[in-house]
Amino acid sequence: MSFRLRRSVTAYLMLLPTLVLIGVFVVYPIVDSFVISFYKWDMLSASKPFVGLQNYIYIFEDPLFHTALKNTVLYVVFFVPIVLALGLLTAVLLNAKIRLLPLFRTAFFIPYVTSLAATGIVWQWIFNDQFGLLNYLLERAGLHAQDWLNDPRWTLFNIITIGVWQNLGYVAVIFLAGLQNISREYYEAADVDGATPWQKFARITLPLLSPTTYFLLILTTIEAFKVFLQIYVLYGETAGPNNSGMTLLYYMFTKGFGDYRMGYACASAYVLFLIVFVFTLAQMALSRRVHYEA
Amino acid sequence: MKKVWVYLVLILLSLFVLGPFLWMLSTSVKPDAEVLSAVPHLFPEHWALDNYVKAWASAPFARYFWNSFFISAVETVFDLTFGAMAAYAFARMEFFGKNVLFVALLATMMVPGEVLLIPNYITISSLNWLNTYQGLIVPWLVSVFTIFLMRQFFLGLPREVFEAAELDGCGPLRTLFGIIMPISKPIWITSALIKFVGAWNAFLWVLVIANSSDYYTLPVGLINFSTDVGTVYNQLMAAATFSVLPLIVLFLFGQRYFIEGIARSGIK
């Protein structure tokens, strides 16, 4: 065996566990999911007729799928800007020279590491219309109590609140790292020129932070399209009152593991995948506008 | 900006972030009568610490804890081992198809894992692995993210470290686990924490693979418990508290690596 070939063999041996596992549990299912989306299959019976594009036609005509699509897009459109803006605000504050910094940083990060299954139960209790903390606070402030969990108008608000709450620390920490990479000399030069804090923020911080913002934009958008657990812990098997919490992933879950309609489920999974893919490509096209520090 | 404002806004944001945890703790030590009182107090008039005992006894939480711990620990150990091996190959070895393979691996990170749920469920079920540890664990033994993190770290190490070991006649495995891993502590601690937390909090996969409470992990067990006890909020909050505690403790110990690791990996 030649030296080069032997080296290649050794390298592939090092990669073997990874390639096998990724092949079986990532690459194969990507293909398989696509194939199943053209069949009618309940997973239990042997019959598995090919139905062509029928599953796709069905879901696009299904009003529930429309609801899921609408809710998912609304979630993304509100969640992403809110979590990025609040995360940036938090990071800027944490970047000021203040006491107790590690304490604050830890506080913001705790929701991110704890399971939403546990903390979601707490939120369910906070949103309770009769004994919940939120209504108590509202009434103390002289405002009207709301039926947070049973009124479909609030569903999106509830799941966005939990999403922002959980991800704020993560976004803030990454922004913080970005802020700390900005050289202090820029600010010193701006000070000499007599720039206001707002000018410094708008002309130095924001542009130089754009690689970080861009990275977070892609990451939080992909995550947001997969919103599921908040709804599951708040509303259980139903997707909220009047399906007001129905999202794409929830739709896939219901079709697959509720109705055992694997064809519909895989078709909707593929639609979700395509949407995420198109969004990511579109955002990558944006990257030409990102300023990278020389 | 004035410091007072910085503190004020930070404290307000912290209240938003920590409020639910305070509320959870406070409710978990209240007797039944005080839980549903019209005027909630942060501290109970009578402490009811036995909520914890009752909650612990009314579902097999010891089992859920063990399952969560076992599954997360096994996944983490394998993820680090296989991940380090792959990262070493990509960072240090020349082989046919290296760049194509690496890009292909990175591309799989763009596929939402949930999209793979159904085919993977079918695979596991056709292996008769529903309700088994291997069904819960095996699909998650490697993660591309770990490989990526470690490769970046290995690329940053001086070449001499690798060359010295290789000149001494060490094979790649001896070099990797004898010399490289001990000096790569920050990156494998970070990877391990991220993997462990992810495995501990995994929900959807456990929900579909485990239909028997023998194989529930804490998150799924807790949701089931919550459906069972309904509005016994104090016990529910006690259970929620003891199930988030291990991760909060783990995070407090590892947070220096965790936050830096996430921040660093996020940028590059």
Contacts between the chains, C-beta under 8 A, distances in Angstrom:
chain1	res1	chain2	res2	distance
A	4	B	94	8.0
A	7	B	93	6.5
A	7	B	94	6.3
A	7	B	95	6.4
A	8	B	94	7.9
A	8	B	95	4.1
A	8	B	96	4.9
A	10	B	93	7.0
A	10	B	172	6.2
A	11	B	89	4.5
A	11	B	93	4.2
A	11	B	94	7.5
A	11	B	95	3.7
A	11	B	98	7.6
A	12	B	89	7.9
A	12	B	95	6.6
A	14	B	85	4.5
A	14	B	86	6.6
A	14	B	88	6.1
A	14	B	89	4.2
A	14	B	93	7.2
A	14	B	172	6.0
A	14	B	173	7.9
A	15	B	85	7.2
A	15	B	86	5.2
A	15	B	89	5.1
A	15	B	101	7.6
A	17	B	78	8.0
A	17	B	82	4.3
A	17	B	85	7.0
A	17	B	86	7.9
A	17	B	141	7.5
A	17	B	142	6.6
A	18	B	82	5.4
A	18	B	83	7.5
A	18	B	85	7.3
A	18	B	86	4.2
A	18	B	105	7.8
A	18	B	142	5.0
A	18	B	147	6.7
A	21	B	82	7.4
A	21	B	138	7.7
A	21	B	139	7.6
A	21	B	141	5.5
A	21	B	142	4.8
A	22	B	105	6.8
A	22	B	108	6.5
A	22	B	142	6.4
A	22	B	144	7.1
A	24	B	123	7.1
A	24	B	139	7.9
A	25	B	116	7.1
A	25	B	120	5.8
A	25	B	123	7.4
A	25	B	138	7.7
A	25	B	139	4.2
A	26	B	108	5.0
A	26	B	111	7.1
A	26	B	116	6.5
A	27	B	108	7.0
A	28	B	119	7.1
A	28	B	123	7.7
A	29	B	116	4.1
A	29	B	118	7.9
A	29	B	119	3.5
A	29	B	120	5.3
A	29	B	123	7.3
A	30	B	108	7.8
A	30	B	111	6.1
A	30	B	115	7.7
A	30	B	116	6.8
A	32	B	119	4.0
A	32	B	122	7.5
A	33	B	115	6.3
A	33	B	116	6.6
A	33	B	118	6.4
A	33	B	119	5.0
A	36	B	118	6.9
A	36	B	119	6.8
A	36	B	122	8.0
A	43	B	122	6.8
A	43	B	125	7.8
A	86	B	13	7.6
A	89	B	9	7.4
A	89	B	13	7.8
A	90	B	10	7.7
A	90	B	13	5.9
A	93	B	6	5.3
A	93	B	9	5.9
A	93	B	10	5.1
A	93	B	13	7.7
A	94	B	10	7.5
A	96	B	1	6.8
A	96	B	3	7.3
A	96	B	6	4.9
A	98	B	3	6.8
A	98	B	6	5.9
A	98	B	7	6.8
A	98	B	10	7.5
A	104	B	10	5.7
A	104	B	14	6.4
A	105	B	255	7.9
A	105	B	259	6.6
A	106	B	251	7.8
A	106	B	252	7.0
A	106	B	255	6.1
A	107	B	14	5.0
A	107	B	17	5.7
A	107	B	18	5.5
A	108	B	13	7.5
A	108	B	14	7.3
A	108	B	17	5.5
A	109	B	251	7.0
A	109	B	255	7.0
A	109	B	258	7.8
A	109	B	259	6.5
A	110	B	17	7.3
A	110	B	18	7.4
A	110	B	21	6.9
A	110	B	248	6.1
A	110	B	251	6.9
A	111	B	17	6.1
A	111	B	20	7.8
A	113	B	197	5.3
A	113	B	201	8.0
A	113	B	247	5.2
A	113	B	248	7.1
A	113	B	250	7.8
A	113	B	251	4.6
A	113	B	258	7.9
A	114	B	201	7.7
A	114	B	244	4.2
A	114	B	247	5.7
A	114	B	248	6.5
A	115	B	200	7.0
A	115	B	201	4.3
A	115	B	203	7.5
A	115	B	218	6.9
A	115	B	219	4.6
A	115	B	222	7.7
A	115	B	243	7.0
A	115	B	244	6.5
A	115	B	247	7.2
A	116	B	201	7.2
A	116	B	203	7.5
A	116	B	219	7.8
A	117	B	201	7.6
A	117	B	203	5.9
A	117	B	218	7.5
A	117	B	219	3.4
A	117	B	220	7.0
A	117	B	222	5.2
A	117	B	223	5.2
A	117	B	243	8.0
A	118	B	218	7.7
A	118	B	219	7.0
A	118	B	222	5.7
A	118	B	240	4.2
A	118	B	243	5.0
A	118	B	244	4.8
A	119	B	20	6.1
A	119	B	21	7.7
A	119	B	24	7.7
A	119	B	240	7.2
A	119	B	244	7.0
A	121	B	222	7.0
A	121	B	223	7.7
A	121	B	226	5.2
A	121	B	236	5.9
A	121	B	237	7.6
A	121	B	240	5.2
A	122	B	20	4.6
A	122	B	21	7.6
A	122	B	23	6.3
A	122	B	24	4.6
A	122	B	237	6.9
A	122	B	240	6.1
A	123	B	20	6.3
A	124	B	226	7.9
A	125	B	23	7.3
A	125	B	27	7.0
A	125	B	233	5.6
A	125	B	236	7.6
A	125	B	237	7.3
A	126	B	20	6.3
A	126	B	23	6.4
A	130	B	36	7.8
A	131	B	35	7.4
A	131	B	36	4.9
A	131	B	40	7.9
A	131	B	233	7.6
A	133	B	19	7.7
A	133	B	23	5.5
A	133	B	40	6.6
A	136	B	39	7.6
A	136	B	40	5.7
A	165	B	16	6.8
A	165	B	17	6.6
A	165	B	20	7.3
A	168	B	13	7.7
A	168	B	17	6.5
A	169	B	17	7.2
A	170	B	262	7.0
A	173	B	259	5.4
A	173	B	262	6.0
A	173	B	263	5.3
A	173	B	266	7.9
A	174	B	262	7.0
A	174	B	263	5.7
A	174	B	266	4.1
A	174	B	267	7.3
A	176	B	263	6.7
A	177	B	263	3.3
A	177	B	264	6.7
A	177	B	266	6.5
A	177	B	267	5.9
A	178	B	267	6.5
A	181	B	267	7.1
A	197	B	1	6.1
A	211	B	267	7.3
A	212	B	266	7.5
A	212	B	267	6.4
A	215	B	266	6.3
A	215	B	267	7.0
A	216	B	266	7.7
A	219	B	266	7.9
A	222	B	110	7.6
A	222	B	112	6.8
A	225	B	112	7.1
A	226	B	112	5.3
A	226	B	114	5.6
A	228	B	114	7.2
A	228	B	204	6.9
A	229	B	203	5.7
A	229	B	204	7.7
A	232	B	203	7.8
A	232	B	223	7.7
A	233	B	223	6.6
A	236	B	227	6.7
A	249	B	114	5.5
A	252	B	114	7.4
A	252	B	117	7.5
A	252	B	118	7.7
A	253	B	117	7.9
A	253	B	204	7.4
A	256	B	117	7.2
A	256	B	118	5.2
A	256	B	121	7.8
A	257	B	208	5.7
A	262	B	118	5.9
A	262	B	122	7.6
A	265	B	118	5.4
A	266	B	118	5.6
A	266	B	119	7.6
A	269	B	114	7.4
A	269	B	115	4.4
A	269	B	117	7.3
A	269	B	118	6.6
A	270	B	115	7.2
A	272	B	112	6.7
A	272	B	114	7.8
A	272	B	115	6.2
A	273	B	111	6.4
A	273	B	112	6.4
A	273	B	115	4.8
A	276	B	110	7.5
A	276	B	112	5.9
A	277	B	110	7.0
A	280	B	110	6.3
